[in-house]
């Protein structure tokens, strides 16, 4: 039987499809673009928002659901009151006011850098929309600009607070990568402005009252803008605390503190307290009394400095994976001269590679001072 040959156009079509498939991997081109705000309710510059207005922001793609708890930090509504409830809805975010919006007031909704889509692409520049409440109330034409620096270096992520001295209106914002802050539509009135940097551990860190860290000014029809330079500094008011402990082997601990230690030398042996506690699983760690965590003190055979905030400690006997341990630094000073106390210690479970327990040889690093000092 004679075999029919396909027509030439069919052969060309198959060849063309094969070539096309080589240029585009399965699933289409890789998404590297951050989400883009494409629609808002109310619309940008709208003047007819109601006191119970629900705000909806719609983006051009699905947002990362893991960011649901971070939305209040990534999308800021000014001024307050009221506070808002945040709901992530696929490609949109719904903001529901917990109380009535204030009549004849301009509200600013800002999407800050860091909002991500499902592929992890994050916004890198802020985007704001404005709307006013109360029918035909016009948008307030005002602008507050601030630059936050430490010495002459910009402070990305610095916090900025505007407090109206005649009402309860409060405006909050964060500096961009160049230390800049722009807030448009601020209500007229007298203000106190404060700039500071928020650390990972805000307890114990305070802003110094340097010139420019706080500012006062007034906005009105004759003065619709303000531009301020805020010079901030941070001083440490707490001694070094143990932030993390890693175990590279059963007898070597890497201890990291939450701020730099003074000088370059390693702390003395007597300043390192390593305690063996109860077995893991006996009770939850947060319910173990401190006296049980300090069940038995282990001897320390060597200490070396591994960086401004890190030391390596060798114990005279191996640690066991089935036990809780606690490390405390006593009398170790930071750059400001504040000395650590046992209260700043940390409980941990050894997680080194290898068997649960194996012999540990005495380690003496070069330059290690001989044992001595207070017990």
Secondary structure, 3 states (H helix, E strand, C coil): CCCCCCCHHHHHHHHHHHHHHHHCCCCCCCCCCCCCEEEEECCCCEEEECCCCCEEEEECCCECHHHHHHHHHHEEEECECCCEEEEEECCEEEEEECCCCCCCCEEEEEECCCCEECCCCECCCCEEEEEEECCCCCCCCCEEEEEEEECCEECCCCEEEEEECCCCCEEEEECCCCCEEEEECCCCEEEEEEEECCCCCCCCEEECCCCCCEEEEEEECCECEEEEEEECCEEECCCCCEEEEEEEECCEEEEEECCCECCCCCCCHHHEEEEEEEECCCCCHHHCCHHHHCCEEECEEEEEEEECCEEEEEECCCCCCCEEEEEEECCCEECCCCECCHHHCEEEECCCCCCCCCCCCCCCCCCCCCCCCCC
